[in-house]
Amino acid sequence: MDGILGNHHKKNRGIIRGEIAKLLLKKFTPRDTPASETALFPEAEILSNLIVCFGTGFPETVKNKSIIDFGCGLGRESVAIARLGAKSVHGLEISQEKISQAGNLAHKFGVADKCFFSDSTKEKVDLIISKDAFEHFREPGSILDLMAGMLKPQGRILVSFGPTWYHPYGGHLFSFFPWSHLLFSEKDLIEWRAQFRNDGATRFSEVEGGLNQLTISSFKELVSSSRCKIERIDTIPIRGLSIFRSKALQEFGSSLVRCELSLHT
């Protein structure tokens, strides 16, 4: 997996530039990530979030299925899915530290016999789940082709990602106020980030976790040029504002995109 995360990059020139940009950026500080996240397993909250991301039928969808949780992180969703009655859950993750922690979690909650973790696999499964990941892959097209190769002929891929790039907070860390990731240039934002993250990143795609500026239209283009096809796609707008479901506005107001893919026959 690690070798597939190549170079997916679009130039972000911004509207506010130069010394004015630097003066304004000095006034903002990043949001902290709660340190307790790695230690908790709020199962009811995780299941509720999975239903939001993949639909109300998700608990029935995973029962008795062989599943890959692609980009499983600390394995919380993988463990929750195993406890829902999945036949097997294989969590894929590039971080060895997270793989270890996920394995410990599966053991702690009694599903280590059918829920396991690694950084690669050759198995074919019924279902692949990708949650909060496609906007972070450096080469999302290559990742999609990799997923297609892991599916059984009648298998499905469930994808959920967001917020999309043009959403007010689509820049994640760089969205310290609405659309700030579009108002400032990539260069200025990276220089601002370097004041508190010393990892040598020079592009959005190189920051921890990666950020590939994925839009709904670019995701559809990725699918159309892959071995997969879209069975259904839906967007969840900002705070339930239905106006953002329209094609004209969904790029700017979709907090979440959820999609079911199948293989071309």
C-alpha positions in Angstrom: 0.0 0.0 0.0 2.7 2.5 0.9 4.3 2.4 -2.5 1.0 3.2 -4.2 0.6 6.6 -2.4 2.3 8.4 -5.2 1.9 12.1 -6.3 -1.6 13.4 -6.7 -1.3 17.2 -6.7 -3.2 20.2 -7.9 -1.9 23.8 -7.6 -3.8 26.0 -5.1 -2.8 29.6 -5.8 -5.3 31.2 -3.5 -6.8 34.7 -3.5 -5.1 36.3 -0.6 -1.3 36.3 -1.2 2.0 37.8 -0.2 2.6 39.8 3.0 -1.1 40.3 3.6 -1.6 36.5 3.7 1.3 36.1 6.1 0.0 38.8 8.5 -3.5 37.2 8.5 -2.2 33.6 9.0 -0.3 34.6 12.1 -3.6 35.2 13.9 -4.7 31.6 13.6 -3.7 28.5 15.5 -4.5 24.8 14.8 -7.1 22.8 16.5 -5.8 20.1 18.8 -6.8 16.4 18.4 -8.1 14.9 21.6 -5.3 12.7 23.1 -7.8 10.2 24.5 -9.1 9.0 21.1 -6.8 6.1 20.9 -7.8 4.7 24.2 -11.6 4.7 23.8 -14.1 2.3 22.2 -17.5 4.0 22.3 -19.3 1.3 20.4 -22.7 2.9 20.2 -21.2 6.1 18.9 -19.1 4.1 16.3 -22.1 2.2 15.1 -24.2 5.3 14.8 -21.4 7.0 12.8 -21.2 3.9 10.5 -24.9 4.1 9.8 -24.6 7.8 8.9 -21.7 7.1 6.6 -23.1 4.0 4.9 -26.8 4.1 5.4 -29.4 2.5 7.7 -29.1 -0.9 6.1 -25.4 -1.2 7.0 -25.7 -3.6 10.0 -27.5 -6.1 7.8 -25.2 -5.5 4.9 -22.1 -6.7 6.8 -23.6 -9.8 8.4 -21.9 -13.1 7.3 -19.7 -11.2 4.9 -15.9 -11.3 4.4 -14.8 -7.7 4.7 -11.7 -5.5 4.2 -11.7 -2.3 6.2 -9.3 -0.3 4.0 -7.4 2.3 6.0 -8.7 1.0 9.3 -6.6 3.2 11.5 -6.9 2.1 15.1 -9.4 -0.6 14.2 -12.4 0.7 16.1 -14.8 0.3 13.1 -13.3 -3.1 12.2 -14.0 -4.4 15.7 -17.5 -2.9 15.8 -18.3 -4.5 12.4 -17.0 -7.9 13.6 -19.3 -7.6 16.6 -22.2 -6.9 14.2 -21.8 -10.5 12.8 -19.4 -10.2 9.9 -17.9 -13.5 8.9 -14.4 -11.9 8.9 -12.9 -8.4 9.0 -9.4 -7.7 7.7 -8.2 -4.2 8.6 -5.6 -2.8 6.3 -3.3 0.0 7.6 0.2 1.2 6.8 1.1 2.2 10.3 2.6 -0.7 12.3 1.9 1.0 15.5 -1.8 1.3 14.6 -1.9 -2.3 13.5 -0.6 -3.4 16.9 -3.1 -1.2 18.7 -6.0 -2.5 16.6 -5.0 -6.1 17.2 -5.1 -5.4 21.0 -8.5 -3.9 20.7 -9.9 -6.9 18.8 -8.5 -9.2 21.5 -9.9 -7.1 24.3 -13.4 -7.2 22.8 -13.4 -10.9 22.0 -13.3 -10.9 18.1 -9.6 -11.7 17.5 -10.6 -15.0 15.9 -12.3 -13.2 13.0 -10.9 -9.6 13.1 -7.2 -9.2 12.2 -4.9 -6.5 10.9 -2.0 -6.1 8.5 -0.5 -3.8 5.9 -1.3 -5.9 2.8 -3.4 -8.9 1.7 -4.0 -11.2 -1.3 -7.5 -12.4 -0.2 -10.7 -11.7 -2.1 -13.7 -10.5 -0.1 -17.4 -9.8 -0.4 -17.2 -6.2 0.8 -14.6 -3.4 1.1 -15.3 -0.5 3.3 -13.5 2.9 3.0 -14.4 5.5 5.5 -12.9 9.0 5.7 -10.0 8.0 3.5 -10.4 8.8 -0.2 -9.7 12.6 0.3 -6.4 11.6 1.8 -4.9 9.1 -0.7 -2.1 10.6 -2.8 -3.1 8.4 -5.7 -6.8 7.6 -5.2 -7.1 6.1 -8.7 -4.4 3.5 -8.0 -6.1 2.8 -4.6 -9.4 2.2 -6.3 -7.8 -0.2 -8.7 -6.1 -2.0 -5.8 -9.5 -2.4 -4.1 -11.1 -3.8 -7.3 -8.4 -6.5 -7.3 -9.4 -7.5 -3.8 -13.1 -8.1 -4.6 -14.9 -11.3 -5.4 -16.8 -11.1 -8.8 -20.1 -10.0 -7.1 -18.4 -7.9 -4.4 -19.1 -4.3 -3.5 -17.1 -1.3 -2.3 -18.7 1.1 0.2 -17.0 4.5 0.1 -17.7 7.4 2.5 -15.7 10.6 2.5 -16.0 14.2 3.3 -16.1 17.1 3.6 -15.4 17.6 0.0 -12.7 20.1 -1.1 -15.0 23.1 -1.8 -16.9 22.6 1.4 -16.3 25.5 3.9 -14.1 23.1 5.9 -12.9 20.9 3.1 -9.2 21.8 3.8 -9.3 20.1 7.2 -6.5 21.6 9.3 -6.1 24.4 6.8 -9.8 25.4 7.1 -9.4 27.4 10.3 -12.3 29.5 9.0 -14.7 28.8 6.2 -13.0 28.4 2.8 -9.6 29.6 4.2 -8.0 26.7 2.4 -9.1 28.3 -0.9 -8.5 32.0 0.0 -4.8 31.4 0.8 -2.3 29.8 -1.5 -0.9 26.3 -0.8 2.6 27.8 -0.4 1.5 30.3 2.3 -0.6 27.7 4.2 2.2 25.2 4.2 4.6 27.9 5.5 2.1 28.7 8.2 1.7 25.0 9.2 5.5 24.7 9.4 5.5 26.9 12.5 3.9 24.1 14.5 4.4 20.9 12.4 8.1 20.3 11.6 7.8 17.4 9.2 9.2 19.0 6.0 5.9 18.9 4.1 5.9 21.2 1.1 2.5 20.3 -0.4 -1.0 19.4 0.9 -0.4 15.9 -0.2 2.7 15.6 2.0 1.1 16.6 5.3 0.4 13.9 7.9 -2.6 11.9 6.6 -2.4 13.6 3.2 -4.9 15.9 1.5 -5.6 15.4 -2.3 -8.2 18.1 -2.8 -10.8 15.5 -3.8 -14.1 16.8 -5.2 -17.3 14.9 -6.1 -16.7 15.3 -9.8 -13.1 14.2 -9.6 -14.2 11.1 -7.6 -16.7 10.3 -10.3 -13.9 10.6 -12.9 -11.7 8.3 -10.9 -14.5 5.6 -10.9 -15.3 6.1 -14.6 -11.6 5.3 -15.5 -11.4 2.3 -13.2 -12.5 -1.3 -13.1 -15.5 -0.2 -11.0 -18.9 1.4 -11.6 -21.2 3.4 -9.4 -24.3 1.6 -8.2 -25.5 4.5 -6.1 -24.1 7.8 -4.8 -25.6 10.2 -2.3 -24.5 13.3 -0.6 -25.4 14.6 2.9 -25.5 18.4 2.9 -24.4 20.9 5.6 -26.7 20.6 8.6 -29.4 19.0 6.5 -29.8 22.0 4.1 -31.5 20.2 1.2 -30.6 23.1 -1.2 -27.0 21.7 -1.2 -28.1 18.4 -2.8 -28.6 20.2 -6.1 -25.9 19.6 -8.7 -25.0 23.3 -8.8 -24.3 23.5 -5.1 -23.4 20.1 -3.9 -19.6 20.6 -4.4 -19.8 23.6 -2.0 -22.1 22.1 0.6 -21.6 18.3 0.9 -20.4 17.3 4.3 -20.4 13.7 3.3 -20.4 11.6 0.1 -21.4 7.9 0.3 -21.2 5.6 -2.6 -21.6 1.9 -3.5 -19.4 0.5 -6.2 -19.3 -2.8 -8.1 -17.0 -4.4 -10.6 -17.7 -4.0 -14.4 -19.0 -7.3 -15.7 
